[in-house]
Amino acid sequence: MNKMREISVDKVVINIGVGEPGEPLKRAEQVIKMIVPNKPVQTRAKVKAPTWGIREGLPIGVKVTLRKSKADDFLKKAFQAVDKSIKAKSFDKNGNFGFGIKEYIDLPGTKYDPKIGILGMDVLVSLKRPGFRVRRRKNSNKIGKNHLISKQEAIDFVRNTYGVEVVE
């Protein structure tokens, strides 16, 4: 197989949205610190929603980005938390995918903390091929149509690499 056609994980983003600042936000930060070694970053509201008491710039969640071996290790745990099955509609046309974990205690090796309670999270995965760095250059170069990752290629990658069942 051509080395330039090999697919790998670019990054994994773990997101916990709580919808309000204060104590729930601190609990979400504790959960992320418990499950991954990286430091979480607060996410802020981009639009205001007065009925929910959210205004622009208000911190409403936390996220962390994992790359390389940390991303791979976390993905193995996350797939175990969802019983090694995800839906085909979780994949987009560019080969990226995401899924939710209902409770952080579903992750192997994580214990329940009564002070935190129950929190779920979103796991978003971005895939890449060698040469995708061209996309980030200053002169806005494009990647050829044949080199992009299709939905089916991403599904095959997840099945073969992690042994995950993709349900239609």
C-alpha positions as CSV (number, residue, x, y, z in Angstrom):
1,M,0.0,0.0,0.0
2,N,1.1,3.5,-0.7
3,K,2.5,5.3,2.4
4,M,0.8,8.5,1.5
5,R,-2.7,6.8,1.6
6,E,-2.3,5.6,5.2
7,I,-4.9,7.1,7.5
8,S,-4.1,8.1,11.1
9,V,-5.7,10.0,14.0
10,D,-4.9,13.7,13.8
11,K,-6.6,14.7,17.1
12,V,-9.2,13.8,19.6
13,V,-11.3,16.6,21.3
14,I,-13.1,15.8,24.5
15,N,-15.9,18.3,25.2
16,I,-18.2,18.6,28.3
17,G,-20.8,21.3,27.9
18,V,-22.6,22.3,31.2
19,G,-24.4,25.4,30.0
20,E,-23.5,27.6,33.0
21,P,-20.5,28.9,34.9
22,G,-19.7,28.3,38.5
23,E,-19.8,24.9,40.3
24,P,-20.9,22.7,37.4
25,L,-18.1,24.1,35.3
26,K,-15.6,23.2,38.1
27,R,-17.0,19.7,38.3
28,A,-16.6,19.3,34.5
29,E,-12.9,20.4,34.8
30,Q,-12.3,17.9,37.5
31,V,-13.7,15.1,35.3
32,I,-11.4,16.0,32.4
33,K,-8.4,16.2,34.8
34,M,-9.3,12.8,36.1
35,I,-9.5,11.0,32.7
36,V,-6.7,12.7,30.7
37,P,-3.3,14.2,31.7
38,N,-3.8,17.4,29.6
39,K,-5.1,20.6,31.1
40,P,-8.7,21.5,30.1
41,V,-9.6,24.8,28.4
42,Q,-12.9,26.7,29.0
43,T,-15.3,27.1,26.1
44,R,-17.3,30.3,25.9
45,A,-20.8,31.1,24.5
46,K,-20.7,32.6,21.0
47,V,-24.3,33.8,21.0
48,K,-26.7,34.9,23.7
49,A,-29.7,32.9,24.7
50,P,-31.7,35.0,27.2
51,T,-34.2,32.3,27.9
52,W,-31.4,30.1,29.2
53,G,-29.6,32.9,30.9
54,I,-26.6,32.6,28.6
55,R,-24.9,35.7,27.2
56,E,-22.0,36.0,24.8
57,G,-18.6,35.3,26.3
58,L,-19.9,33.4,29.3
59,P,-17.9,30.2,30.1
60,I,-20.3,27.2,29.5
61,G,-18.1,24.2,29.1
62,V,-14.6,22.7,29.0
63,K,-12.6,20.8,26.4
64,V,-9.2,19.2,25.9
65,T,-7.4,18.2,22.7
66,L,-5.3,15.1,22.6
67,R,-2.8,14.2,19.8
68,K,-0.5,11.3,18.9
69,S,-0.2,8.5,21.5
70,K,-2.4,10.2,24.1
71,A,-5.2,10.4,21.6
72,D,-4.8,6.8,20.6
73,D,-4.8,5.5,24.2
74,F,-7.9,7.6,25.1
75,L,-9.7,6.4,22.0
76,K,-9.2,2.7,23.0
77,K,-10.8,3.5,26.4
78,A,-13.6,5.6,24.8
79,F,-14.6,2.8,22.4
80,Q,-14.8,0.4,25.4
81,A,-17.2,2.8,27.1
82,V,-19.6,2.6,24.1
83,D,-19.3,-1.2,23.8
84,K,-17.2,-0.9,20.7
85,S,-20.0,0.2,18.5
86,I,-20.9,3.5,16.9
87,K,-23.5,4.6,14.3
88,A,-22.6,5.2,10.7
89,K,-24.3,8.5,10.8
90,S,-21.7,9.7,13.3
91,F,-19.2,10.0,10.4
92,D,-19.2,13.1,8.2
93,K,-18.3,13.2,4.5
94,N,-14.7,14.2,5.3
95,G,-14.1,11.1,7.4
96,N,-14.2,12.8,10.8
97,F,-16.5,11.3,13.4
98,G,-17.9,11.9,16.9
99,F,-19.8,10.0,19.6
100,G,-21.1,10.6,23.1
101,I,-20.3,8.9,26.4
102,K,-23.3,9.1,28.7
103,E,-21.4,8.9,32.0
104,Y,-17.7,9.4,32.7
105,I,-17.7,6.3,34.9
106,D,-18.3,4.2,31.8
107,L,-14.6,4.7,30.9
108,P,-12.4,1.8,32.1
109,G,-10.4,2.7,35.2
110,T,-12.5,5.7,36.3
111,K,-14.2,5.7,39.6
112,Y,-17.4,7.5,40.7
113,D,-16.9,10.6,42.8
114,P,-20.0,11.7,44.7
115,K,-18.8,15.3,44.8
116,I,-18.8,15.4,41.0
117,G,-22.0,13.5,40.2
118,I,-22.8,12.2,36.7
119,L,-21.4,14.0,33.7
120,G,-21.3,12.9,30.1
121,M,-19.0,14.0,27.3
122,D,-18.6,14.3,23.5
123,V,-15.6,12.7,21.8
124,L,-14.7,14.2,18.4
125,V,-12.1,12.6,16.2
126,S,-10.3,14.1,13.3
127,L,-8.5,11.8,10.8
128,K,-5.6,12.7,8.5
129,R,-3.3,11.4,5.8
130,P,0.4,12.3,5.2
131,G,0.4,15.6,3.3
132,F,-2.6,17.2,5.0
133,R,-0.3,19.8,6.5
134,V,-0.5,21.5,3.1
135,R,-4.0,22.7,4.1
136,R,-2.6,24.9,6.9
137,R,0.0,26.7,4.8
138,K,-0.3,30.5,4.3
139,N,-1.1,30.3,0.6
140,S,-4.3,28.3,1.2
141,N,-3.3,25.3,-0.9
142,K,-5.9,22.6,-1.4
143,I,-5.7,18.9,-1.1
144,G,-6.5,16.9,-4.2
145,K,-9.9,15.2,-4.3
146,N,-8.4,11.7,-4.5
147,H,-6.3,12.3,-1.3
148,L,-9.3,13.4,0.9
149,I,-10.7,10.8,3.3
150,S,-14.1,9.6,2.4
151,K,-16.8,8.4,4.9
152,Q,-16.3,4.8,3.9
153,E,-12.5,4.9,4.3
154,A,-13.0,6.4,7.8
155,I,-15.4,3.6,8.7
156,D,-13.0,0.9,7.4
157,F,-10.1,2.6,9.3
158,V,-12.1,2.5,12.6
159,R,-13.2,-1.1,12.0
160,N,-9.7,-2.4,11.2
161,T,-7.6,-0.3,13.7
162,Y,-9.8,-0.4,16.8
163,G,-12.1,-3.4,16.1
164,V,-15.2,-1.2,16.4
165,E,-18.6,-2.3,15.0
166,V,-20.2,0.4,12.8
167,V,-23.9,0.1,13.0
168,E,-26.0,1.3,10.0
